[in-house]
Amino acid sequence: MAYSFDIPSSKNKLRLMRKFVTEVLNSHDIPEIETNMMVLAVDEICANIIIHGLQSNPLESVRLDISFSSEGVYFEIVDRGDGFDIINYNEPSIEDLIKKKNKGGIGIMLVKKIMDNIELKTSPEGNTLRLFKKIDA
């Protein structure tokens, strides 16, 4: 079974997406700690897309699809904003972030640590980011 949610390109709507993801994962008896980590990762990606890729354009949205397999959970996030190559992104070191007193920069690092697989497809029609998290039965 697949679940789908369109997130308007507004930071204020991210809470609705977090609620949606939490409810879907809870309906599949995913442990709370796993649910919280996945919600954090999906929230970080969607926030970055809305803020940086779509520049909070109210005419745009982000589609989030969630599906399950016997191995785990798939999140497919589709947008038509400026693309960002999360896979080849070189995260800064924690030490560099502290030295520069940079408030951002750790979100992508968290996503890469939380998720087990990340795939990105870009085309003139848009971007599709696919995240996978293994779930122990």
Buried (B, 14 or more C-beta within 10 A) or exposed (E): EEBEBEBBBBEEBBEBBBEBBBEBBEEEEBEEEBBBBBBBBBBBBBBBBBBEBBEBBEEBBBBBBBEBEEEBBBBBBBBBBEBBEBEEEEBBEEEEBEEEEEEEBBBBBBBBEBBEEBEBEEEEEBBBBBBBBEBEE
